[in-house]
């Protein structure tokens, strides 16, 4: 790919303008979530309640003319509550599959850490395989397919933390953070973003999103950029603060994210900034601290990000 086609740039610009009408002052978050969608990945939003996680998922679904389902996870949520069940139809004398809420293009998995490990595994398997099995029959999930999962890192009572092997299924772990004072004042003056969200109209269709996804693999990665990526990954595997470094799957995920982010930014080639700007989001949840102990989840997340930030700062940037 020598240059990003003008039509693709126009599509991305329309999508950005639509989502930013509702999610204000969070350009980096919007770019990362769109990049995750284009890279065919999924996002874990780890943040306190009330900072716009649900609104972001809804704004993206509305802007893309995609189906949207929100699943509120609790300790008694079963895999069948997500996937669906086969119901016997006496008029046909056969079983008919009734799809669950997982069969949507954008799925908000709210408070995923409140579900039992069995239910978490069912969701994460579907995310990875992009299809589910019911009674030996495989049912493909919609295309495109994006899961935005949330969890509150501060509250731990009645939760089941995702193990490292399952965290690795998420392309990115992001934090929305509180809005800037001027943005929060604007929200107060307009009584929130509910009315603006309801007014959002689709700017892209599913096929247009799939076309953009197909462009990601063609975004050029120079050998020097790839060597830079591998050097950072290699240092995570031998850093004294980490018991577990980034896996090969993590390396591939980071490269794919950088390609998608470059496309979102209007380029057909990756530059070091694309890797640096996505390093914490892609790598921090794929490492394991050597001395995490019994620290709270939010402290562990912060420390993981700090280690990744330090390692990236220590590696020379290719010219």
C-alpha positions in Angstrom: 0.0 0.0 0.0 1.7 3.2 -1.2 -0.9 5.6 0.2 -4.2 5.4 2.1 -7.0 5.7 -0.5 -8.9 9.0 -0.2 -12.2 7.1 0.3 -10.7 5.3 3.3 -9.5 8.5 4.8 -12.9 10.0 4.4 -14.6 7.1 6.1 -12.2 7.3 9.1 -12.8 11.0 9.4 -16.5 10.6 9.4 -16.3 8.0 12.1 -14.0 10.1 14.2 -16.2 13.2 13.9 -19.3 11.1 14.9 -17.8 9.5 18.0 -16.1 12.7 19.2 -19.5 14.4 19.3 -20.3 12.3 22.4 -16.9 11.3 23.8 -15.2 14.6 24.2 -11.5 15.2 25.0 -10.6 11.5 24.6 -9.1 11.5 21.1 -6.4 9.0 22.0 -9.0 6.6 23.5 -11.2 6.9 20.4 -8.3 6.3 18.1 -7.2 3.2 20.0 -10.7 1.7 20.1 -11.2 2.3 16.4 -7.7 0.7 15.8 -8.8 -2.3 17.8 -11.9 -2.7 15.6 -9.8 -2.4 12.4 -7.2 -4.9 13.8 -10.1 -7.3 14.5 -9.3 -7.2 18.2 -11.2 -6.6 21.5 -10.9 -4.0 24.2 -10.8 -4.2 28.0 -11.8 -0.9 29.6 -10.5 -1.0 33.2 -11.9 2.0 35.0 -14.2 3.3 37.7 -17.9 3.5 37.0 -19.4 6.6 35.4 -16.6 7.8 33.1 -18.2 6.9 29.7 -17.4 3.3 29.0 -20.9 2.3 28.0 -21.4 5.6 26.1 -18.2 4.9 24.1 -19.4 1.5 23.0 -22.9 2.8 22.1 -21.5 5.7 20.2 -19.3 3.4 18.1 -22.1 1.0 17.4 -24.5 3.9 16.4 -21.9 5.5 14.2 -21.2 2.3 12.4 -24.8 1.1 11.9 -24.0 -2.1 13.8 -26.1 -4.1 16.1 -25.3 -3.5 19.8 -25.9 -5.6 22.9 -25.0 -4.9 26.5 -24.5 -7.8 28.8 -24.5 -7.1 32.5 -22.4 -9.8 34.1 -23.2 -11.2 37.6 -22.1 -14.2 39.5 -25.1 -16.3 38.3 -24.6 -15.4 34.6 -24.3 -18.7 32.6 -22.6 -19.4 29.3 -26.0 -20.0 27.7 -27.1 -16.5 28.8 -24.5 -15.2 26.4 -24.5 -17.8 23.6 -28.1 -18.8 23.4 -29.9 -22.1 23.6 -31.5 -24.7 21.4 -35.3 -24.8 21.8 -37.5 -27.7 20.8 -40.2 -26.7 18.2 -43.0 -29.1 18.3 -44.5 -27.8 15.1 -41.2 -28.8 13.3 -40.3 -31.6 15.6 -36.8 -30.3 15.8 -34.5 -28.1 17.8 -34.1 -24.5 16.8 -31.2 -22.3 18.0 -32.1 -19.1 19.7 -29.0 -16.8 19.6 -28.1 -15.0 22.7 -26.9 -11.4 23.1 -23.4 -12.3 22.0 -24.7 -12.3 18.4 -24.2 -8.6 17.9 -21.4 -6.7 16.1 -20.6 -4.6 19.1 -21.0 -6.3 22.5 -20.5 -4.5 25.8 -19.5 -7.0 28.4 -20.1 -5.0 31.5 -18.2 -5.9 34.7 -16.8 -9.1 33.2 -14.9 -9.8 36.4 -18.2 -10.5 38.2 -18.9 -13.6 36.0 -17.6 -17.0 37.1 -14.5 -18.3 35.3 -16.7 -20.8 33.3 -18.7 -17.9 31.9 -15.6 -15.8 31.3 -14.1 -18.7 29.4 -17.2 -19.1 27.2 -17.0 -15.4 26.2 -13.3 -15.3 25.6 -13.4 -18.5 23.5 -16.1 -16.9 21.4 -13.9 -13.8 21.1 -11.0 -15.8 19.9 -12.8 -18.3 17.6 -15.5 -15.8 16.4 -18.0 -18.6 16.5 -19.7 -20.7 19.1 -20.7 -24.4 19.3 -24.1 -25.4 20.5 -25.1 -29.1 20.4 -22.2 -29.9 18.0 -23.3 -27.2 15.6 -21.0 -24.2 15.0 -22.6 -20.8 14.7 -20.5 -17.9 13.2 -20.6 -14.6 15.0 -21.4 -11.4 13.0 -18.7 -9.6 11.0 -17.3 -7.2 12.1 -17.3 -8.3 15.8 -16.0 -6.2 18.6 -16.2 -6.9 22.4 -15.7 -4.0 24.7 -15.4 -5.5 28.2 -15.3 -3.4 31.4 -14.2 -4.0 34.9 -13.8 -1.9 38.0 -10.2 -2.3 39.2 -10.9 -0.8 42.6 -13.7 -3.0 43.8 -12.8 -6.7 44.4 -15.6 -8.1 46.5 -17.5 -10.8 44.6 -15.3 -10.7 41.6 -13.3 -13.2 39.7 -10.1 -11.6 38.2 -9.2 -12.6 34.7 -6.1 -14.8 34.6 -3.2 -13.8 32.5 -4.0 -16.4 29.8 -7.4 -14.8 29.3 -6.3 -11.2 29.6 -4.0 -12.0 26.6 -7.2 -12.5 24.5 -7.8 -8.7 24.6 -5.9 -6.7 22.1 -5.9 -3.7 24.3 -6.5 -2.7 27.9 -7.5 1.0 28.2 -8.5 3.4 30.9 -10.9 6.3 30.1 -10.0 8.4 33.0 -11.9 11.4 34.3 -12.7 14.2 31.8 -10.7 17.4 31.9 -12.3 20.2 33.9 -13.6 22.2 30.9 -15.0 19.0 29.3 -16.8 18.1 32.6 -18.2 21.6 32.8 -19.5 21.4 29.3 -21.2 18.1 30.2 -22.9 19.7 33.2 -24.1 22.6 31.1 -25.6 20.3 28.5 -27.0 17.8 31.1 -24.9 14.9 29.8 -24.5 13.4 26.4 -27.7 11.4 26.3 -29.5 13.6 23.8 -26.4 13.9 21.5 -26.0 10.1 21.6 -29.6 9.6 20.5 -29.0 11.9 17.6 -26.1 10.0 16.2 -26.7 8.6 12.7 -24.7 5.8 11.0 -21.7 7.1 9.0 -20.3 3.7 7.9 -21.8 0.3 7.2 -20.5 -3.2 8.1 -19.0 -3.8 4.6 -17.1 -0.5 4.8 -15.6 -1.5 8.1 -14.6 -4.8 6.7 -12.9 -3.1 3.8 -10.9 -1.0 6.3 -10.0 -4.1 8.3 -8.7 -5.7 5.1 -6.3 -2.7 4.6 -4.5 -3.1 7.9 -2.3 -6.0 6.8 -1.1 -3.9 3.9 0.2 -1.1 6.1 4.0 -1.1 5.6 6.3 -2.0 8.5 10.0 -1.2 7.9 12.5 -3.8 9.1 14.0 -1.1 11.4 10.5 -0.6 13.0 10.1 -4.4 13.4 13.6 -4.6 15.0 12.6 -1.8 17.4 9.5 -3.7 18.4 11.3 -6.9 19.0 14.0 -5.2 21.1 11.3 -3.8 23.4 9.6 -7.2 23.6 12.9 -9.0 24.3 13.6 -6.6 27.2 10.3 -7.4 28.8 11.3 -11.0 29.0 14.5 -10.3 31.0 13.5 -7.3 33.0 14.0 -7.9 36.8 10.6 -6.4 37.7 8.8 -8.9 35.5 8.2 -12.6 36.1 6.6 -13.0 32.7 7.4 -11.0 29.5 5.4 -10.4 26.4 4.6 -13.5 24.3 5.0 -14.0 20.6 1.2 -13.5 20.3 1.7 -10.2 22.1 4.4 -9.2 19.5 2.0 -10.0 16.7 -0.8 -8.1 18.4 1.4 -5.0 18.9 2.5 -5.0 15.3 -1.1 -5.3 14.1 -2.2 -2.6 16.4 0.5 -0.2 15.2 -0.6 -0.9 11.6 -4.2 -0.2 12.4 -3.3 2.9 14.4 -1.2 4.2 11.4 -4.2 3.7 9.2 -6.5 5.5 11.6 -4.0 8.4 11.5 -4.0 8.5 7.7 -0.7 6.7 7.0 0.1 3.6 5.0 3.3 3.0 7.0 4.1 2.5 10.7 6.4 5.0 12.5 7.8 4.7 16.1 5.1 6.9 17.5 2.5 4.2 16.5 4.3 1.7 18.6 5.0 4.0 21.5 1.5 5.3 21.7 0.0 1.8 21.9 2.7 0.1 24.0 1.0 0.4 27.4 -2.4 -0.5 26.0 -1.2 -3.6 24.2 1.7 -4.9 26.4 1.0 -4.0 30.0 -1.7 -6.6 30.6 0.5 -9.2 28.9 3.2 -9.1 31.5 3.4 -10.4 35.1 5.0 -8.5 37.9 7.6 -10.4 39.8 6.5 -9.0 43.2 2.8 -8.2 42.8 1.8 -10.0 46.0 -1.6 -9.0 47.3 -1.7 -5.5 45.8 -5.0 -4.2 44.6 -5.7 -4.7 40.9 -5.5 -1.0 40.0 -2.1 -0.7 41.7 -0.8 -3.7 39.7 -2.1 -2.2 36.5 -0.4 1.1 37.2 2.9 -0.6 38.0 2.7 -2.8 34.8 2.2 0.4 32.8 5.1 2.0 34.5 7.5 -0.9 33.7 6.4 -0.9 30.0 6.8 2.9 29.9 10.4 2.6 31.3 11.4 -0.2 29.0 10.2 1.8 25.9 12.0 4.9 27.1 15.3 2.9 27.3 15.3 1.6 23.7 16.8 3.8 21.0 14.3 4.9 18.5 15.1 4.0 14.9 16.0 6.9 12.6 
